[in-house]
Amino acid sequence: MLREMATTNKHAGQRLREVREKLGINMRDVHDLSKRIAKSLRNRDYIVSPSRLSDIEAKGHTPNLYRLHALSLVYDCRLGKLLDFYGIADGRNGTRRSHRQ
């Protein structure tokens, strides 16, 4: 199960990189925009540093919810789309199975 999660996270990181590159923004841009978000929300947990983004994209590290929300705002996409990258249903379409099933 842990190996499967590590594979999912690495794949999710690659998909996040693809979204970022498609938008034509670099890691420093993400950092700067996430700092603006953090400032406006008065919460430093939203800051996505370039080193953290590199770990997320290349090493499959899992972003916390604040960073994932910041990335959805920076990338101008639904948070549910990014959650789906990690195999987490957003509760709207009901297509993913619960762990209880």
ROVOTI-294749 format. One record per atom (N, C-alpha, C): residue number from 1; atom name; x, y, z. Coordinates in Angstrom, 3 decimals, padded with zeros to 6 digits. Example, Ala and Ser with C-alpha at 12.3 -4.5 7.8 and 13.67 -1.06 7.14 Angstrom:
% residues 2
REC, resi, name, xx, yy, zz
REC, 1, N, 013.190, -005.690, 007.800
REC, 1, CA, 012.300, -004.500, 007.800
REC, 1, C, 013.200, -003.300, 007.800
REC, 2, N, 012.850, -002.250, 007.080
REC, 2, CA, 013.670, -001.060, 007.140
REC, 2, C, 012.900, 000.030, 007.870
% end
This chain:
% residues 101
REC, resi, name, xx, yy, zz
REC, 1, N, 000.821, -001.199, 000.000
REC, 1, CA, 000.000, 000.000, 000.000
REC, 1, C, 000.865, 001.263, 000.000
REC, 2, N, 001.933, 001.280, 000.803
REC, 2, CA, 002.811, 002.457, 000.828
REC, 2, C, 003.504, 002.657, -000.513
REC, 3, N, 003.885, 001.568, -001.138
REC, 3, CA, 004.539, 001.663, -002.449
REC, 3, C, 003.571, 002.246, -003.477
REC, 4, N, 002.306, 001.814, -003.396
REC, 4, CA, 001.282, 002.331, -004.307
REC, 4, C, 001.082, 003.834, -004.082
REC, 5, N, 001.067, 004.268, -002.817
REC, 5, CA, 000.886, 005.685, -002.514
REC, 5, C, 002.088, 006.499, -003.010
REC, 6, N, 003.288, 005.953, -002.852
REC, 6, CA, 004.483, 006.656, -003.331
REC, 6, C, 004.435, 006.824, -004.845
REC, 7, N, 003.978, 005.797, -005.539
REC, 7, CA, 003.847, 005.875, -006.999
REC, 7, C, 002.796, 006.904, -007.385
REC, 8, N, 001.668, 006.901, -006.683
REC, 8, CA, 000.607, 007.876, -006.948
REC, 8, C, 001.118, 009.289, -006.724
REC, 9, N, 001.839, 009.513, -005.627
REC, 9, CA, 002.353, 010.845, -005.321
REC, 9, C, 003.366, 011.312, -006.355
REC, 10, N, 004.228, 010.413, -006.801
REC, 10, CA, 005.221, 010.788, -007.814
REC, 10, C, 004.515, 011.151, -009.127
REC, 11, N, 003.512, 010.371, -009.486
REC, 11, CA, 002.741, 010.656, -010.699
REC, 11, C, 002.003, 011.988, -010.551
REC, 12, N, 001.440, 012.229, -009.370
REC, 12, CA, 000.743, 013.499, -009.112
REC, 12, C, 001.713, 014.668, -009.260
REC, 13, N, 002.915, 014.512, -008.735
REC, 13, CA, 003.920, 015.561, -008.863
REC, 13, C, 004.264, 015.859, -010.317
REC, 14, N, 004.363, 014.807, -011.110
REC, 14, CA, 004.636, 014.992, -012.542
REC, 14, C, 003.488, 015.729, -013.218
REC, 15, N, 002.269, 015.405, -012.829
REC, 15, CA, 001.108, 016.089, -013.415
REC, 15, C, 001.070, 017.558, -012.998
REC, 16, N, 001.430, 017.837, -011.746
REC, 16, CA, 001.506, 019.228, -011.297
REC, 16, C, 002.543, 019.997, -012.110
REC, 17, N, 003.684, 019.378, -012.357
REC, 17, CA, 004.719, 020.019, -013.173
REC, 17, C, 004.195, 020.310, -014.581
REC, 18, N, 003.473, 019.360, -015.157
REC, 18, CA, 002.915, 019.558, -016.496
REC, 18, C, 001.962, 020.748, -016.527
REC, 19, N, 001.125, 020.867, -015.509
REC, 19, CA, 000.197, 022.003, -015.439
REC, 19, C, 000.986, 023.302, -015.368
REC, 20, N, 001.996, 023.331, -014.482
REC, 20, CA, 002.807, 024.550, -014.318
REC, 20, C, 003.500, 024.926, -015.619
REC, 21, N, 004.115, 023.942, -016.251
REC, 21, CA, 004.849, 024.219, -017.488
REC, 21, C, 003.904, 024.647, -018.609
REC, 22, N, 002.725, 024.054, -018.660
REC, 22, CA, 001.742, 024.438, -019.678
REC, 22, C, 001.340, 025.906, -019.513
REC, 23, N, 001.310, 026.362, -018.257
REC, 23, CA, 000.986, 027.767, -017.977
REC, 23, C, 002.178, 028.693, -018.245
REC, 24, N, 003.346, 028.118, -018.424
REC, 24, CA, 004.538, 028.920, -018.711
REC, 24, C, 005.083, 029.654, -017.495
REC, 25, N, 004.892, 029.092, -016.310
REC, 25, CA, 005.420, 029.742, -015.113
REC, 25, C, 006.488, 028.850, -014.483
REC, 26, N, 007.464, 029.500, -013.881
REC, 26, CA, 008.544, 028.747, -013.255
REC, 26, C, 008.318, 028.638, -011.749
REC, 27, N, 009.200, 027.932, -011.092
REC, 27, CA, 009.051, 027.693, -009.652
REC, 27, C, 009.106, 028.990, -008.848
REC, 28, N, 009.929, 029.912, -009.283
REC, 28, CA, 010.024, 031.202, -008.581
REC, 28, C, 008.706, 031.966, -008.704
REC, 29, N, 008.068, 031.889, -009.868
REC, 29, CA, 006.752, 032.529, -010.050
REC, 29, C, 005.727, 031.943, -009.081
REC, 30, N, 005.729, 030.611, -008.962
REC, 30, CA, 004.800, 029.945, -008.039
REC, 30, C, 005.058, 030.439, -006.623
REC, 31, N, 006.327, 030.525, -006.260
REC, 31, CA, 006.685, 031.000, -004.921
REC, 31, C, 006.176, 032.418, -004.686
REC, 32, N, 006.443, 033.297, -005.630
REC, 32, CA, 006.015, 034.691, -005.483
REC, 32, C, 004.493, 034.815, -005.397
REC, 33, N, 003.786, 034.092, -006.245
REC, 33, CA, 002.321, 034.151, -006.224
REC, 33, C, 001.759, 033.532, -004.943
REC, 34, N, 002.371, 032.459, -004.488
REC, 34, CA, 001.883, 031.838, -003.249
REC, 34, C, 002.152, 032.743, -002.041
REC, 35, N, 003.225, 033.510, -002.093
REC, 35, CA, 003.480, 034.475, -001.008
REC, 35, C, 002.393, 035.544, -000.977
REC, 36, N, 001.949, 035.980, -002.141
REC, 36, CA, 000.848, 036.959, -002.204
REC, 36, C, -000.435, 036.372, -001.613
REC, 37, N, -000.700, 035.123, -001.958
REC, 37, CA, -001.886, 034.443, -001.425
REC, 37, C, -001.789, 034.348, 000.092
REC, 38, N, -000.631, 033.920, 000.576
REC, 38, CA, -000.418, 033.789, 002.018
REC, 38, C, -000.595, 035.126, 002.735
REC, 39, N, -000.093, 036.170, 002.108
REC, 39, CA, -000.226, 037.500, 002.713
REC, 39, C, -001.690, 037.926, 002.761
REC, 40, N, -002.413, 037.708, 001.659
REC, 40, CA, -003.812, 038.135, 001.627
REC, 40, C, -004.674, 037.328, 002.594
REC, 41, N, -004.300, 036.064, 002.823
REC, 41, CA, -005.055, 035.204, 003.736
REC, 41, C, -004.483, 035.217, 005.161
REC, 42, N, -003.396, 035.953, 005.311
REC, 42, CA, -002.713, 036.065, 006.615
REC, 42, C, -002.365, 034.695, 007.189
REC, 43, N, -001.796, 033.857, 006.303
REC, 43, CA, -001.431, 032.509, 006.734
REC, 43, C, -000.226, 032.036, 005.915
REC, 44, N, 000.913, 031.933, 006.566
REC, 44, CA, 002.153, 031.541, 005.895
REC, 44, C, 002.150, 030.090, 005.406
REC, 45, N, 001.197, 029.301, 005.861
REC, 45, CA, 001.135, 027.902, 005.434
REC, 45, C, 000.863, 027.765, 003.932
REC, 46, N, 000.379, 028.828, 003.304
REC, 46, CA, 000.094, 028.806, 001.868
REC, 46, C, 001.350, 028.990, 001.003
REC, 47, N, 002.452, 029.364, 001.593
REC, 47, CA, 003.667, 029.618, 000.815
REC, 47, C, 004.250, 028.308, 000.285
REC, 48, N, 004.517, 028.299, -001.018
REC, 48, CA, 005.135, 027.149, -001.672
REC, 48, C, 006.519, 027.589, -002.138
REC, 49, N, 007.534, 027.202, -001.388
REC, 49, CA, 008.900, 027.581, -001.758
REC, 49, C, 009.343, 026.778, -002.974
REC, 50, N, 010.326, 027.298, -003.719
REC, 50, CA, 010.817, 026.544, -004.879
REC, 50, C, 011.353, 025.158, -004.493
REC, 51, N, 012.030, 025.060, -003.350
REC, 51, CA, 012.565, 023.757, -002.947
REC, 51, C, 011.435, 022.785, -002.601
REC, 52, N, 010.380, 023.276, -001.951
REC, 52, CA, 009.243, 022.419, -001.627
REC, 52, C, 008.532, 021.989, -002.904
REC, 53, N, 008.353, 022.909, -003.847
REC, 53, CA, 007.703, 022.562, -005.108
REC, 53, C, 008.530, 021.528, -005.867
REC, 54, N, 009.833, 021.671, -005.832
REC, 54, CA, 010.709, 020.690, -006.470
REC, 54, C, 010.535, 019.312, -005.835
REC, 55, N, 010.452, 019.279, -004.503
REC, 55, CA, 010.232, 018.002, -003.810
REC, 55, C, 008.886, 017.389, -004.189
REC, 56, N, 007.874, 018.223, -004.314
REC, 56, CA, 006.536, 017.747, -004.678
REC, 56, C, 006.548, 017.193, -006.100
REC, 57, N, 007.142, 017.945, -007.016
REC, 57, CA, 007.120, 017.551, -008.428
REC, 57, C, 008.054, 016.386, -008.737
REC, 58, N, 009.245, 016.398, -008.199
REC, 58, CA, 010.256, 015.419, -008.598
REC, 58, C, 010.346, 014.208, -007.671
REC, 59, N, 010.097, 014.413, -006.395
REC, 59, CA, 010.296, 013.332, -005.434
REC, 59, C, 009.000, 012.725, -004.915
REC, 60, N, 007.871, 013.293, -005.309
REC, 60, CA, 006.601, 012.745, -004.883
REC, 60, C, 006.208, 013.093, -003.466
REC, 61, N, 006.790, 014.167, -002.916
REC, 61, CA, 006.368, 014.598, -001.584
REC, 61, C, 004.929, 015.097, -001.654
REC, 62, N, 004.191, 014.865, -000.599
REC, 62, CA, 002.785, 015.252, -000.563
REC, 62, C, 002.645, 016.666, -000.011
REC, 63, N, 002.029, 017.565, -000.766
REC, 63, CA, 001.831, 018.920, -000.242
REC, 63, C, 000.745, 018.919, 000.828
REC, 64, N, 000.882, 019.833, 001.796
REC, 64, CA, -000.205, 019.956, 002.771
REC, 64, C, -001.393, 020.614, 002.071
REC, 65, N, -002.517, 020.620, 002.750
REC, 65, CA, -003.740, 021.147, 002.143
REC, 65, C, -003.613, 022.628, 001.783
REC, 66, N, -002.924, 023.395, 002.621
REC, 66, CA, -002.746, 024.822, 002.342
REC, 66, C, -001.962, 025.026, 001.049
REC, 67, N, -000.866, 024.282, 000.892
REC, 67, CA, -000.059, 024.425, -000.319
REC, 67, C, -000.821, 023.944, -001.542
REC, 68, N, -001.564, 022.864, -001.388
REC, 68, CA, -002.349, 022.370, -002.518
REC, 68, C, -003.401, 023.392, -002.927
REC, 69, N, -004.009, 024.045, -001.946
REC, 69, CA, -004.990, 025.096, -002.248
REC, 69, C, -004.294, 026.265, -002.940
REC, 70, N, -003.117, 026.648, -002.452
REC, 70, CA, -002.363, 027.727, -003.099
REC, 70, C, -002.045, 027.361, -004.551
REC, 71, N, -001.629, 026.123, -004.779
REC, 71, CA, -001.323, 025.698, -006.149
REC, 71, C, -002.566, 025.757, -007.030
REC, 72, N, -003.711, 025.400, -006.486
REC, 72, CA, -004.933, 025.477, -007.294
REC, 72, C, -005.237, 026.928, -007.662
REC, 73, N, -004.960, 027.850, -006.754
REC, 73, CA, -005.184, 029.268, -007.051
REC, 73, C, -004.163, 029.789, -008.057
REC, 74, N, -002.909, 029.423, -007.872
REC, 74, CA, -001.848, 029.863, -008.794
REC, 74, C, -002.088, 029.290, -010.186
REC, 75, N, -002.486, 028.026, -010.262
REC, 75, CA, -002.686, 027.361, -011.542
REC, 75, C, -004.083, 027.594, -012.113
REC, 76, N, -004.908, 028.342, -011.379
REC, 76, CA, -006.268, 028.684, -011.813
REC, 76, C, -007.063, 027.440, -012.192
REC, 77, N, -007.078, 026.473, -011.279
REC, 77, CA, -007.856, 025.262, -011.507
REC, 77, C, -008.567, 024.864, -010.218
REC, 78, N, -009.545, 024.013, -010.347
REC, 78, CA, -010.286, 023.558, -009.178
REC, 78, C, -009.385, 022.748, -008.260
REC, 79, N, -009.560, 022.914, -006.978
REC, 79, CA, -008.828, 022.111, -006.004
REC, 79, C, -009.132, 020.633, -006.231
REC, 80, N, -010.366, 020.326, -006.602
REC, 80, CA, -010.753, 018.943, -006.870
REC, 80, C, -009.908, 018.288, -007.949
REC, 81, N, -009.491, 019.061, -008.938
REC, 81, CA, -008.636, 018.518, -009.996
REC, 81, C, -007.306, 018.070, -009.412
REC, 82, N, -006.731, 018.890, -008.537
REC, 82, CA, -005.448, 018.540, -007.931
REC, 82, C, -005.609, 017.385, -006.952
REC, 83, N, -006.710, 017.362, -006.224
REC, 83, CA, -006.971, 016.234, -005.322
REC, 83, C, -007.063, 014.936, -006.121
REC, 84, N, -007.672, 015.018, -007.281
REC, 84, CA, -007.797, 013.846, -008.140
REC, 84, C, -006.426, 013.318, -008.564
REC, 85, N, -005.453, 014.205, -008.758
REC, 85, CA, -004.100, 013.766, -009.085
REC, 85, C, -003.584, 012.790, -008.024
REC, 86, N, -004.004, 013.022, -006.778
REC, 86, CA, -003.558, 012.193, -005.650
REC, 86, C, -004.530, 011.046, -005.355
REC, 87, N, -005.532, 010.874, -006.201
REC, 87, CA, -006.478, 009.793, -006.014
REC, 87, C, -007.499, 010.072, -004.936
REC, 88, N, -007.727, 011.358, -004.648
REC, 88, CA, -008.687, 011.753, -003.618
REC, 88, C, -009.907, 012.347, -004.301
REC, 89, N, -011.062, 011.768, -004.057
REC, 89, CA, -012.296, 012.279, -004.641
REC, 89, C, -012.667, 013.583, -003.970
REC, 90, N, -013.205, 014.506, -004.738
REC, 90, CA, -013.623, 015.788, -004.155
REC, 90, C, -015.069, 015.753, -003.671
REC, 91, N, -015.717, 014.602, -003.775
REC, 91, CA, -017.063, 014.458, -003.248
REC, 91, C, -018.166, 014.938, -004.169
REC, 92, N, -017.817, 015.382, -005.352
REC, 92, CA, -018.842, 015.909, -006.255
REC, 92, C, -019.369, 014.883, -007.226
REC, 93, N, -018.490, 014.032, -007.736
REC, 93, CA, -018.950, 013.127, -008.793
REC, 93, C, -019.214, 011.708, -008.291
REC, 94, N, -018.708, 011.363, -007.132
REC, 94, CA, -018.976, 010.059, -006.553
REC, 94, C, -018.371, 008.894, -007.298
REC, 95, N, -017.377, 009.148, -008.166
REC, 95, CA, -016.806, 008.066, -008.952
REC, 95, C, -015.733, 007.291, -008.208
REC, 96, N, -015.137, 007.858, -007.214
REC, 96, CA, -014.114, 007.162, -006.442
REC, 96, C, -014.778, 006.384, -005.318
REC, 97, N, -014.211, 005.256, -005.001
REC, 97, CA, -014.737, 004.445, -003.915
REC, 97, C, -014.166, 004.909, -002.590
REC, 98, N, -014.952, 004.817, -001.587
REC, 98, CA, -014.533, 005.107, -000.229
REC, 98, C, -013.616, 004.001, 000.259
REC, 99, N, -012.733, 004.316, 001.197
REC, 99, CA, -011.874, 003.293, 001.779
REC, 99, C, -012.675, 002.280, 002.583
REC, 100, N, -013.915, 002.580, 002.890
REC, 100, CA, -014.765, 001.692, 003.676
REC, 100, C, -015.406, 000.602, 002.828
REC, 101, N, -015.354, 000.746, 001.519
REC, 101, CA, -016.033, -000.240, 000.653
REC, 101, C, -015.210, -001.493, 000.514
% end
